[in-house]
Amino acid sequence: MELREGSYFIQNVKALDIAEQFGTPVYVYDANKILHQLNTLKTAFADVDVKIKYAVKALSNLSILRLLKKNGSGADVVSIQEAHLALKAGFLPSEIMFSPNCADFSEIEEAVKLGLVINIDNLPFLKKFGAKYGSSYPCSIRLNPHIMAGGNIKISTGHSDSKFGISVHQLAQILDVVKQYTIKIEGLHIHTGSDITETDVFLKMADIFFSVAHSFSDLKFIDFGSGFKVSYKEGDKVMDVADLGVKLTERFNIFCKQYGRNLELWFEPGKFIVSESGHLLAKTTLIKSTPSTTFVGVNTGLNHLLRPMMYDAYHHILNISNPTGEQHVYTVVGYICETDTIGAGRKLNEVSEGDILAIKNAGAYGFSMASNYNSRLRPAEVLVINDEAKLIRERENFEDLLKGQVEIDL
Ligand SMILES: *Cc1c(COP(=O)(O)O)cnc(C)c1O
């Protein structure tokens, strides 16, 4: 979204016109930004056989999935339902990485039937997998590298107390199981969580991969997961993907020579691909001043965007109805009956009732974490593509709230 001639635009569409046409609250995604991010990553790793497996959980709208498929991405899924969505969007089974955690083993069995790439993250399931499939179906192994990445324990997944992955210290046990059942290990995987700013974390992962890889002779790929931090506010430190590309490419190519053949290098970005593409547009319902605070109430809340309350995430907010107005300090709050702060103590151009606010970085883990809490309806989703705003999900209606409820005689 950019400010031109006094109005905010997404491509050549005025953001206010989108709010007018589709109503609020509405999630709006910019296809150009999504493709720009995808290409940034591909370009940074142009000198290796890189495969991008978009993490479907970040934003799972079919049109977004199709856009990514069309532009050469694969998919990373964490539930069998996400797998079916990815298949419906046109991804080939072989392009889909299935990385469940604590899901029932029957989901893995179904994923094998579908022909997906299977990533196993615990020893009991590796044994079950081996006993059932032996050498007839390959799999990948998710390792826990014991690295605390990103600094936020809620979104870090590779530290020693994390439930994810098989500890690298259990390599001997992994190898025992692999040998016992002659399992073909085609990939090694680490995903250390979100909001990683340091190239170093990936280089540490590389060291771990490269030290264990020689124990596996059937490898086709090494999957570095994701976690690339993007900018949420001005001055934020973000992952320098170009720098990572240079450093990791160099090491990876040396490693491949030692390993004896070229492997694919995989990433599974979610946030990096879609976060900045998305805005949640909401209407100001109320301005309420107390002796200490001026609250701006909006017609959305933690039911639509959970991240501020769940992760203390900062989402920048703009008053797109009054881009040049005098700035004041406001606390923007949602309409949920629960403390529901979207942004505290924010400088915004003067806000009046009815103004449309744009909440930034809403592309990743926005709609996909939305709920019907307070029996509120989930918003519409709009994709701006080729300078046109297109509805890609209808706003829910009251019937949707009743769907599946069984009314019994009382
Ligand atoms: C959530 C997740 C991702 C995506 O993480 P981002 O921080 O959104 O890039 C990738 N891989 C796995 C296994 C995940 O669970």
Ligand as a Chemical Component Dictionary entry (heavy atoms), coordinates in Angstrom:
data_LIG
# 
_chem_comp.id                   LIG 
_chem_comp.type                 NON-POLYMER 
_chem_comp.pdbx_formal_charge   0 
_chem_comp.three_letter_code    LIG 
# 
loop_
_chem_comp_atom.comp_id 
_chem_comp_atom.atom_id 
_chem_comp_atom.alt_atom_id 
_chem_comp_atom.type_symbol 
_chem_comp_atom.charge 
_chem_comp_atom.model_Cartn_x 
_chem_comp_atom.model_Cartn_y 
_chem_comp_atom.model_Cartn_z 
_chem_comp_atom.pdbx_ordinal 
LIG C1 C1 C 0 4.793 -22.497 10.439 1  
LIG C2 C2 C 0 5.753 -23.298 9.671  2  
LIG C3 C3 C 0 6.467 -22.708 8.617  3  
LIG C4 C4 C 0 6.331 -21.253 8.227  4  
LIG O1 O1 O 0 6.898 -20.379 9.139  5  
LIG P1 P1 P 0 6.960 -18.806 8.818  6  
LIG O2 O2 O 0 7.566 -18.197 10.018 7  
LIG O3 O3 O 0 5.559 -18.333 8.588  8  
LIG O4 O4 O 0 7.745 -18.611 7.595  9  
LIG C5 C5 C 0 7.325 -23.531 7.909  10 
LIG N1 N1 N 0 7.482 -24.839 8.204  11 
LIG C6 C6 C 0 6.800 -25.435 9.212  12 
LIG C7 C7 C 0 7.010 -26.872 9.473  13 
LIG C8 C8 C 0 5.930 -24.681 9.979  14 
LIG O5 O5 O 0 5.271 -25.269 10.977 15 
# 
loop_
_chem_comp_bond.comp_id 
_chem_comp_bond.atom_id_1 
_chem_comp_bond.atom_id_2 
_chem_comp_bond.value_order 
_chem_comp_bond.pdbx_ordinal 
LIG C1 C2 SING 1  
LIG C2 C3 SING 2  
LIG C2 C8 DOUB 3  
LIG C3 C4 SING 4  
LIG C3 C5 DOUB 5  
LIG C4 O1 SING 6  
LIG O1 P1 SING 7  
LIG P1 O2 DOUB 8  
LIG P1 O3 SING 9  
LIG P1 O4 SING 10 
LIG C5 N1 SING 11 
LIG N1 C6 DOUB 12 
LIG C6 C7 SING 13 
LIG C6 C8 SING 14 
LIG C8 O5 SING 15 
# 
